[in-house]
Amino acid sequence: MAKTVRRTVAQALVKFLNNQYVEFDGKEVPMFEGIFGIFGHGNVVGIGQALEEDPGHLIMRMGRNEQGMAHAAIGFAKQKRRKQMYACTSSVGPGAANMVTAAGTATANCIPVLFLPGDTYADRQPDPVLQQMEQPSSLTVTTNDAFRPVCKYWDRVTRPEILMTACINAMRVLTDPAETGAVCIALPQDVEGEAWDYPEYFFKKRVHHIERTKPSDRAIEEAAKLLAGKKRPLMIFGGGVKYSEAEETFRKFAEKYGIPFGETQAGKGTIPWDHPLNMGGLGETGGLAANTLAKEADLVIGVGTRYTDFTTSSKWIYQNPEVEFLNINISRFHAYKMDGLQVVGDAGAALSMLDAALGKTGYHVSDAYAADIQKAKSDYAAEVDRLFHLEYTGDDFVPEVNDDFDFKKAAKEFLKVTGGAMPQTRVLGVLDACMDEDAIVVGASGSLPGDLQRAWCPKSKGSYHVEYGFSCMGYEVNAALGVKIAEPEREVYALVGDAAYMMLHSELPVSIAEHKKINVILFDNMTNGCINNLQIGHGQGSYGTEIRFRNEKTGQLDGGYVPVDFAMNAASYGCKSYTVHNAEELKAAIADAKKQKVSTLIDCKVLPKTMVHGYGDWWRVGVAEVSKSEKIQKVYKDLMKPNYDAARKY
């Protein structure tokens, strides 16, 4: 009979988490560095008691908002390339519900996070307990059921012994490269404190091996045959390459055969931007080089990509009638996309096997295609340089986006209110010139991810951290804390719009408390810029997307811009803060921020409607088929219908 030890459910859970390890390519690390938590009546005397009494090596970090702290956990795991992670615990009810958005962010981006929300009483004796969501149709339903659609695994520990199977299955999913994402184990608050005689083997050291799963020989043979017959192949560097730590294998493969590659948001920043075969961002938020080559590619080799609508430009950008797809992915689900040839396996292992098979054919791209690649790269570099040096010159300034609106009026009003007149890409240009080469940028929502994918120039590995699977407003500042915890020796810069900052920056004061310095570069344009541009580009006006006072005369939100002193807000938390209006002030602020030991915020007054847009891309949007507006009618006729028809073949 197995030896047992009596522990509460919460104590057993903490002990179990302490003994989980991950091994990849011979390197073994503890799976969990710690737990982010906000304690309430549903978990403070359960998990809280267990952590206070015997935390082991787990670090408890106190969050300020449940969604914010969970975004920090995602940022940590993403920066650690999914080899280490945090758990997140909250009370039952609103605390748990706050984490649901973050769980969706984790799952959409395939990032492992363990959610441990408190739950209502399993024995139901005190029902309705504080914060309980009563459902007359079923008393088994609680707030935590909201986690089900946004998690890769979900369980509820209604008896102490259930913890064992719940934990083992949670580890199975968290360490599976093909299935990882958010995992939720709901913990009824009475059960958290109940004791049981757990077998000692449950607490033994477990090493979870992340294998380099090899694809079948048959798939490799078919892939080599397909590639050998193509003249204009284009590779996609997806997040799967990064998490596989296969960037060197990918780079050598591309160099050996002369194949250019475009980057997804998850893949960008792994191979430096100036590599001659790196064509930069691809698709709807792609840049000049990758999108130019994509339209004529006869083979798209998607390595570790989910083929999101932005990567494929709503399945439109690959326009060569003869184009085919070769999909290398650890996930069979993703490998089947775009009706491509499926090579199911680890990115590094698959590319090595494909190299061995393709090398026998003597394949290499033609000199003519190599010349096209070189020209595309040269044009791309020149375009980035142009964007980085744009300056507002008054009435003769032409914005990068649609000119079908009164930009001059908006610019003059903004300048009058703020005194700032920097185009958005000029701010990026200053940052590019002034930041250390190993500094990390963090982004997620609004117009910034598009401008970053099109124009940002990562110079070192792991320096680009943008969440764009869920495009979750409020990820930026909070995830930057997680990134700093993951790599404390590097400077971390959260690039965030004003609206996203106001939506959620809860862990900025946590960065002060934890002595984890982050730098917030806040783009204040008094507008939800990305969506404002989307409206205007599809025939509408600026309705409900500019941050304006309500006009008493019209009853609408069309009064003046609403000014906000973001620097003062950050200073109230203990940050060193700055307000800048031009490039010289920004340069000085960055230089001073580098000297600080506490977190900083630089409030940049950025001209509205100056995001970058349009390098031969298309994104399917539900444009009104019937409208009183002639502009909208024209957009539907000229843009929506023909492009939608062109994309329907997939």
Buried (B, 14 or more C-beta within 10 A) or exposed (E): EEEEBEBBBBBBBBBBBBBBBBBBEEEEEBBBBBBBBBBBBBBBBBBBBBBEEEBBEBBBBEBBBBBBBBBBBBBBBBBBBBBBBBBBBBBBBEBBBBBBBBBBBBBBBBBBBBBBBBBBBBEBEEEEBEBBBEEEEEEEBBBBBBBEEBBBBBBBBBEBEBBBEBBEBBBBBBBBBBBBBBBBBBBBBBBBBBEBEBBEEBBEEBEBEBEBEBBEEEBBEBBBEBBBEBEBBBBBBBBBBBBBBBBEBBBEBBEEBBBBBBBBBBBBBBBBBEBBBBBBBBBBBBBBBBBBBBBBBBBBBBBBBBBBBBBBBBBBBBBBEEBBBBBBBBBEEBBEBBEBBBBBBBBBBBBBBBBEBBEEEEBEBEEEBBEBBEEBBEBBBEBBEEBBEBEBEEEEBEBBBBEEBEBBEBBBBBBEBBEBBBBBBBBBBBBBEBBEEBBBBBBBBBBBBBBBBBBBBBBBBBBBBBBBBBBBBBBBBBBBBBBBBBBEEBBBBBBBBBBBBBBBBBBBBBBBEBEBBBBBBBBBBBBBBBBBBBBBBBBBBBEEBBBBEEEEEEEEBBBEBBEBEBBEBBBEBBBBBBBBBBBEBBBEBBEEBBEEEBBBBBBBBBBBBBBBBEBBBBBBEEBBEEBEEEBBBEBBEEBBEEBBEBBEEE
